[in-house]
Amino acid sequence: MKRKRTIKVFCFTAILMCALVPSLWISMNIPDEMTTADVQEQTILKEEVQMEKIQIVIGQKTYNVSLYDNKTTKSLKNMLPMTVSMGELNGNEKYTYLSQSMPTAQVYPGQIHTGDLMLYGSDCLVLFYEDFATSYGYTPLGKVDDPSGLAEAVGGGAVEVTFQMGVE
C-alpha cells in the first residue's frame, strides 16, 4: 500500500515538473550567450548616436570618417592634423606607427570591414580597405562613411594619408 502511494506521488511530481519547468525556464528570461562581435555591435550602435567626424585625404580623394566616442579617438583628434606614410600589409590594410602610444580598449571583432579605422596595440594606426575575417584584437576608432573606391585610392604600396578635422 505504501509503495503504491509512493509511486503515485512520484508520478504526480513528475507530471507537475514536466508542466511547470518549461514555463519557469521561459519566465527566467536568461539572456543568450553573447559573442565578442555581438558586444562590439552593441557598443558601436550606442556610439553611432552622436559621432564626430574627421577626414582622410588620399591623393585627390577625401573620405569622411565617423569616429566612435572613446578615449582613443580623443587622443587621435589631439594629434590632428597629421600626414603619415602608411605601409601595405596583407593586401587588405594600410598601417603606420604613431609617435606616441594611445589608450586602448581592445576588442576581437571577428570580421573586418572595408573602411574600418582601428588601432593595433597602442601605437599602430590601421586603415582597412578590404573585408576579411580576423582573430586579432583592435581598438575601434571609426569607420569611413562611404568606402567605395578606397582600395583603388590607397593602391598597392605605401601611400601618403592626411588625417584632419573639418567635417561638420
C-alpha positions in Angstrom: 0.0 0.0 0.0 2.8 2.4 0.9 4.6 1.5 -2.3 1.6 2.4 -4.5 1.2 5.8 -2.7 5.0 6.5 -3.3 4.6 5.6 -7.0 1.5 7.9 -7.3 3.3 10.8 -5.5 6.4 10.3 -7.8 4.2 10.2 -10.9 2.2 13.2 -9.9 5.5 15.1 -9.1 7.0 14.1 -12.5 3.9 15.3 -14.3 3.8 18.6 -12.4 7.5 19.2 -13.1 7.1 18.5 -16.8 4.3 21.0 -16.9 6.0 23.7 -14.8 9.7 23.5 -15.8 9.3 24.9 -19.3 7.2 27.8 -18.0 9.7 28.6 -15.3 12.6 28.4 -17.8 10.9 30.8 -20.1 10.0 33.2 -17.3 13.6 33.3 -16.1 14.5 35.3 -19.2 18.1 34.1 -19.3 20.0 36.1 -21.9 21.7 34.1 -24.7 25.5 34.0 -24.6 26.9 37.0 -26.4 29.8 36.7 -28.8 32.5 39.4 -28.9 31.1 40.5 -32.2 27.6 41.0 -30.6 29.2 43.1 -27.8 31.1 45.2 -30.3 28.0 45.7 -32.4 26.0 46.9 -29.4 28.9 49.2 -28.5 29.1 50.5 -32.0 25.3 51.1 -32.2 25.5 53.1 -28.9 28.4 55.1 -30.2 26.8 55.9 -33.5 24.2 58.0 -31.8 26.4 61.1 -31.8 29.6 60.5 -33.8 32.2 63.2 -34.5 33.7 63.2 -38.0 37.2 63.6 -39.4 38.5 63.5 -42.9 41.1 61.2 -44.5 42.7 62.6 -47.7 44.5 60.2 -50.0 45.8 61.9 -53.2 42.8 63.7 -54.7 40.2 61.7 -52.8 38.7 62.8 -49.5 36.8 60.4 -47.2 34.6 61.3 -44.2 35.2 59.1 -41.2 32.7 58.8 -38.3 34.6 58.4 -35.1 33.5 56.4 -32.1 33.3 58.2 -28.8 36.1 56.8 -26.7 39.4 57.8 -25.1 41.4 56.6 -28.1 39.7 58.8 -30.6 40.0 61.8 -28.3 43.8 61.1 -28.2 43.8 60.7 -32.0 42.0 64.0 -32.5 44.6 65.8 -30.4 47.3 64.6 -33.0 45.4 66.2 -35.9 46.1 67.3 -38.5 48.7 64.8 -39.4 50.1 63.4 -42.6 51.7 60.0 -42.5 53.1 57.4 -44.8 51.1 54.2 -44.4 52.7 50.9 -45.4 51.0 48.0 -47.0 50.1 44.8 -45.2 48.4 41.6 -46.4 46.7 43.2 -49.3 43.9 44.5 -47.1 45.3 47.2 -44.8 47.4 50.3 -44.6 49.3 51.0 -41.3 51.5 53.5 -39.7 53.2 53.6 -36.3 52.4 56.7 -34.4 54.9 58.8 -32.4 53.1 58.2 -29.2 51.1 55.5 -27.5 47.3 55.9 -27.2 44.8 54.5 -24.7 43.4 51.1 -25.8 40.1 49.3 -25.4 40.8 46.2 -27.4 38.0 44.0 -28.9 38.1 40.9 -31.1 35.8 41.9 -33.9 36.0 38.6 -35.8 35.2 40.4 -39.1 36.9 43.5 -40.5 35.0 45.7 -43.0 36.3 48.0 -45.7 36.7 51.4 -44.2 37.3 50.3 -40.6 39.8 52.6 -38.8 41.4 50.9 -35.8 44.4 50.9 -33.5 46.5 47.8 -33.3 48.4 47.6 -30.0 48.8 51.1 -28.6 50.5 52.9 -31.4 49.7 51.3 -34.8 47.0 53.1 -36.8 45.4 50.8 -39.3 43.0 51.6 -42.2 41.4 48.6 -43.7 40.4 48.6 -47.4 39.1 45.0 -47.8 36.7 42.8 -45.8 38.1 39.8 -44.1 37.8 37.5 -41.1 40.3 38.0 -38.3 41.3 36.7 -34.9 43.4 39.7 -34.0 42.3 42.3 -31.4 42.0 46.1 -32.2 40.7 49.3 -30.6 38.0 50.6 -32.9 38.4 54.3 -33.8 35.8 54.8 -36.5 34.5 53.9 -39.9 34.8 55.5 -43.4 31.2 56.7 -44.2 31.4 55.7 -47.9 34.4 53.5 -48.6 33.7 53.0 -52.2 36.9 53.4 -54.2 39.1 53.2 -51.1 41.1 50.2 -52.3 41.9 52.0 -55.5 42.8 55.2 -53.7 45.3 53.5 -51.4 46.9 51.4 -54.1 49.3 48.5 -53.7 52.3 50.0 -51.8 53.0 52.7 -49.3 50.7 55.8 -49.5 50.6 59.2 -48.0 47.5 59.9 -46.0 46.3 63.0 -44.2 44.0 62.8 -41.2 42.3 66.1 -40.4 39.4 67.7 -38.7 36.9 69.7 -40.7 33.7 67.7 -41.2 30.6 69.0 -39.5 
